[in-house]
């Protein structure tokens, strides 16, 4: 029961932090330092990534009408043909273009990044650095009108550049949503468009990342490990539904600076905590 309570907490943290620009992987690593699940290190590395599938399914459910390109010619009639929305198909092509930098850079260096960057120091520094960047960018853009206010205005060059920003999130503590939202704003998007595009981009990226982790780990789960994984995904799904709705309402009236200040405070707290703990145990 205690282990399932830990999984519940991990699922809640994943569901909250996957969509807010505060780094889900960073929070998961930090939480693992404080509350260790009684599993192997190999399973935990896979768990941190694959649990995100629950969060991704929340995007699919909430934005199905915006991302699914195939529809009935007459929704009320049975047995009629379907048509494909060119705008939605074009959106998915742009999303795939945005995935290219992560595929080209992320796949070859996945193991190296796991080995060298998955620690609290890197997480804390990245939390602080991108917190400062959010505040700077929001102050810079305070009086500027966005150039891109809808998904249809995103061209292929912009899509590729957003993909380049997403590569930065390979370093834990950066935040995939944070890097792409920040990149989108710098490229002239309004907050709503940058956030929605970030959500949609997460679908193929996280499905791909999860598949890669599962292939590396193998399918030799114990029954208990599979239960942990499915329960964590279910919790992340429910929490993500709530958080995405909250974020889309929040950004209609507010900027992202509060998340910048949160990142700075958390990064400083993490560094202080581990330095004090190290001094006490030395």
C-alpha positions as CSV (number, residue, x, y, z in Angstrom):
1,X,0.0,0.0,0.0
2,X,2.8,2.4,0.8
3,X,4.4,1.8,-2.6
4,X,1.1,2.6,-4.3
5,X,0.8,5.8,-2.3
6,X,4.3,6.7,-3.7
7,X,3.0,5.9,-7.2
8,X,0.0,8.1,-6.6
9,X,2.2,11.0,-5.6
10,X,4.4,10.5,-8.7
11,X,1.3,10.4,-10.9
12,X,0.0,13.6,-9.4
13,X,3.4,15.3,-9.9
14,X,3.6,14.1,-13.5
15,X,0.1,15.3,-14.3
16,X,0.8,18.8,-12.9
17,X,4.3,19.4,-14.1
18,X,4.1,17.9,-17.6
19,X,2.0,20.9,-18.8
20,X,3.1,23.7,-16.6
21,X,6.4,25.0,-17.8
22,X,8.3,23.8,-14.7
23,X,9.8,20.5,-15.8
24,X,8.1,17.2,-15.2
25,X,11.2,15.1,-15.5
26,X,13.1,17.5,-13.2
27,X,10.4,17.2,-10.5
28,X,10.3,13.4,-10.9
29,X,14.0,13.1,-10.4
30,X,13.9,15.3,-7.3
31,X,10.9,13.4,-5.9
32,X,12.8,10.2,-6.5
33,X,15.6,11.6,-4.3
34,X,13.2,12.0,-1.5
35,X,10.7,9.2,-2.0
36,X,12.2,6.1,-3.6
37,X,9.9,3.5,-5.1
38,X,11.0,0.0,-4.2
39,X,11.9,-1.0,-7.8
40,X,15.1,-1.4,-9.8
41,X,16.9,1.6,-11.2
42,X,16.3,0.4,-14.7
43,X,12.5,0.2,-14.1
44,X,12.5,3.6,-12.5
45,X,14.2,5.2,-15.6
46,X,11.6,3.7,-17.8
47,X,8.8,4.6,-15.4
48,X,9.7,8.3,-15.4
49,X,9.2,8.5,-19.1
50,X,6.3,6.0,-19.8
51,X,4.1,7.4,-17.1
52,X,3.9,10.5,-19.3
53,X,1.6,8.5,-21.7
54,X,-1.2,9.1,-19.2
55,X,-0.6,12.8,-19.5
56,X,-0.5,12.6,-23.3
57,X,-3.8,10.8,-23.4
58,X,-5.4,13.8,-21.7
59,X,-4.3,16.0,-24.7
60,X,-5.9,13.5,-27.1
61,X,-9.2,13.5,-25.2
62,X,-9.4,17.3,-24.6
63,X,-8.3,18.4,-28.1
64,X,-9.6,15.5,-30.2
65,X,-11.8,17.9,-32.3
66,X,-8.7,19.9,-33.1
67,X,-6.2,17.2,-33.9
68,X,-8.2,14.3,-35.5
69,X,-8.3,15.1,-39.3
70,X,-10.9,12.6,-40.4
71,X,-14.6,13.3,-40.1
72,X,-17.9,12.0,-41.5
73,X,-19.4,13.9,-44.4
74,X,-22.7,13.9,-42.5
75,X,-22.2,13.2,-38.8
76,X,-25.9,12.3,-38.4
77,X,-26.1,9.8,-41.2
78,X,-24.9,6.2,-41.0
79,X,-22.7,4.5,-43.6
80,X,-21.5,7.6,-45.3
81,X,-17.9,8.4,-46.3
82,X,-15.3,10.4,-44.5
83,X,-13.3,13.4,-45.5
84,X,-9.9,14.6,-44.3
85,X,-9.4,18.2,-43.1
86,X,-6.5,19.7,-45.1
87,X,-5.8,22.2,-42.3
88,X,-5.5,19.4,-39.7
89,X,-3.3,17.2,-41.9
90,X,-1.1,20.2,-42.6
91,X,-0.9,20.8,-38.8
92,X,0.4,17.3,-38.3
93,X,3.0,17.7,-41.0
94,X,4.3,20.7,-39.2
95,X,4.3,18.8,-35.9
96,X,6.3,16.1,-37.5
97,X,8.8,18.7,-38.8
98,X,9.1,20.0,-35.3
99,X,9.9,16.4,-34.1
100,X,12.9,16.1,-36.5
101,X,15.6,17.9,-34.3
102,X,14.6,15.7,-31.3
103,X,14.9,12.5,-33.3
104,X,18.2,13.5,-34.9
105,X,19.8,14.6,-31.7
106,X,17.8,12.9,-29.0
107,X,18.1,9.3,-30.2
108,X,21.9,9.1,-30.5
109,X,22.5,10.8,-27.1
110,X,19.7,9.3,-25.0
111,X,21.9,7.0,-23.0
112,X,24.6,9.6,-22.5
113,X,22.1,12.2,-21.3
114,X,20.6,9.7,-18.9
115,X,24.1,9.0,-17.5
116,X,25.4,12.5,-17.1
117,X,22.5,14.9,-16.6
118,X,19.9,13.0,-14.5
119,X,20.9,14.5,-11.1
120,X,19.7,17.2,-8.8
121,X,22.5,19.7,-9.6
122,X,21.6,19.9,-13.3
123,X,17.9,20.0,-12.5
124,X,18.3,22.9,-10.0
125,X,20.5,24.9,-12.4
126,X,18.1,24.5,-15.3
127,X,15.1,25.4,-13.2
128,X,16.8,28.6,-12.3
129,X,18.2,29.5,-15.7
130,X,14.9,29.0,-17.5
131,X,13.0,30.7,-14.7
132,X,15.1,33.8,-15.4
133,X,14.5,33.5,-19.1
134,X,10.7,33.3,-18.7
135,X,10.8,36.5,-16.8
136,X,13.1,38.3,-19.2
137,X,11.1,37.2,-22.3
138,X,7.7,38.1,-20.7
139,X,9.0,41.6,-19.8
140,X,10.5,42.0,-23.3
141,X,7.2,41.0,-25.0
142,X,4.9,42.9,-22.6
143,X,4.0,45.7,-25.1
144,X,4.5,43.7,-28.3
145,X,1.7,42.4,-30.5
146,X,2.1,38.7,-31.4
147,X,2.6,37.9,-35.0
148,X,1.1,34.3,-34.8
149,X,-2.3,34.0,-33.2
150,X,-3.5,30.7,-34.6
151,X,-2.1,27.3,-35.4
152,X,-2.7,27.8,-39.2
153,X,-0.2,30.7,-39.2
154,X,2.7,28.4,-38.2
155,X,4.9,27.8,-41.2
156,X,7.4,25.1,-41.7
157,X,10.4,27.3,-40.8
158,X,8.7,28.2,-37.5
159,X,7.8,24.6,-36.9
160,X,11.5,23.5,-37.3
161,X,12.7,26.3,-35.0
162,X,10.3,25.2,-32.3
163,X,11.7,21.7,-32.7
164,X,15.1,23.1,-32.1
165,X,13.9,24.7,-28.9
166,X,12.4,21.4,-27.9
167,X,15.9,19.8,-28.1
168,X,16.9,21.9,-25.1
169,X,14.5,20.0,-23.0
170,X,16.6,16.9,-23.3
171,X,18.5,18.3,-20.3
172,X,16.4,17.5,-17.2
173,X,15.0,20.6,-15.4
174,X,14.5,22.5,-18.6
175,X,10.9,21.4,-19.2
176,X,9.7,20.3,-22.7
177,X,6.6,22.5,-22.5
178,X,8.7,25.4,-21.0
179,X,11.3,25.3,-23.8
180,X,8.7,25.1,-26.6
181,X,6.4,27.7,-25.1
182,X,9.3,30.0,-24.6
183,X,10.5,29.4,-28.1
184,X,7.0,29.9,-29.5
185,X,6.7,33.3,-27.8
186,X,10.2,34.4,-29.0
187,X,9.1,33.4,-32.5
188,X,6.1,35.7,-32.3
189,X,3.3,33.4,-31.1
190,X,0.7,34.4,-28.5
191,X,0.6,32.3,-25.3
192,X,-2.6,30.4,-26.3
193,X,-1.1,29.3,-29.7
194,X,2.3,28.5,-28.2
195,X,0.7,26.4,-25.5
196,X,-1.7,24.5,-27.8
197,X,1.1,23.7,-30.2
198,X,3.3,22.5,-27.3
199,X,0.5,20.2,-26.2
200,X,0.0,18.7,-29.7
201,X,3.8,18.3,-30.2
202,X,4.0,16.3,-27.0
203,X,1.8,13.5,-28.5
204,X,4.3,12.0,-31.1
205,X,7.3,13.0,-29.0
206,X,6.2,11.3,-25.8
207,X,4.8,8.3,-27.6
208,X,8.1,7.9,-29.3
209,X,10.1,8.4,-26.2
210,X,8.0,5.9,-24.3
211,X,8.3,3.3,-27.0
212,X,12.0,3.7,-27.0
213,X,12.2,3.3,-23.2
214,X,9.9,0.2,-23.3
215,X,12.0,-1.4,-26.1
216,X,15.2,-0.8,-24.1
217,X,13.7,-2.1,-20.8
218,X,11.9,-5.1,-22.5
219,X,8.5,-6.5,-21.8
220,X,9.6,-8.6,-18.8
221,X,7.5,-6.6,-16.2
222,X,6.5,-8.3,-13.0
223,X,2.8,-8.1,-12.2
224,X,3.5,-5.5,-9.5
225,X,5.6,-3.3,-11.8
226,X,2.9,-3.3,-14.5
227,X,0.4,-2.3,-11.8
228,X,2.6,0.6,-10.7
229,X,2.9,1.7,-14.3
230,X,-0.8,1.5,-15.2
231,X,-1.8,3.2,-11.9
232,X,0.7,6.0,-12.4
233,X,-0.5,6.6,-15.9
234,X,-4.2,6.7,-14.8
235,X,-3.4,9.2,-12.1
236,X,-1.4,11.4,-14.5
237,X,-4.3,11.3,-17.0
238,X,-6.9,12.5,-14.5
239,X,-4.6,15.2,-13.1
240,X,-3.6,16.4,-16.6
241,X,-7.2,16.9,-17.6
242,X,-7.6,19.3,-14.7
243,X,-4.2,21.1,-15.2
244,X,-4.6,21.6,-18.9
245,X,-8.0,23.2,-18.5
246,X,-6.6,25.4,-15.7
247,X,-3.6,26.5,-17.8
248,X,-5.7,27.4,-20.9
249,X,-8.0,29.6,-18.7
250,X,-5.0,31.1,-16.8
251,X,-3.1,32.3,-19.8
252,X,-6.1,34.3,-21.1
253,X,-5.5,36.8,-18.3
254,X,-1.9,36.2,-17.1
255,X,1.6,35.8,-18.3
256,X,4.1,33.1,-17.5
257,X,6.3,35.1,-15.0
258,X,4.8,33.3,-12.0
259,X,6.2,30.1,-13.3
260,X,9.6,31.8,-13.8
261,X,9.6,32.9,-10.1
262,X,8.5,29.4,-9.0
263,X,11.4,27.8,-11.0
264,X,13.9,30.1,-9.4
265,X,12.6,29.5,-5.9
266,X,12.5,25.7,-6.4
267,X,15.9,25.6,-7.9
268,X,17.5,27.5,-5.1
269,X,15.6,25.4,-2.5
270,X,16.8,22.2,-4.1
271,X,20.4,23.3,-4.1
272,X,20.2,24.5,-0.5
273,X,18.5,21.2,0.6
274,X,21.1,18.9,-1.0
275,X,24.1,21.1,0.1
276,X,22.8,21.0,3.7
277,X,22.1,17.3,3.6
278,X,25.6,16.7,2.2
279,X,27.2,18.7,5.0
280,X,25.2,16.9,7.7
281,X,26.1,13.5,6.3
282,X,29.7,14.3,5.6
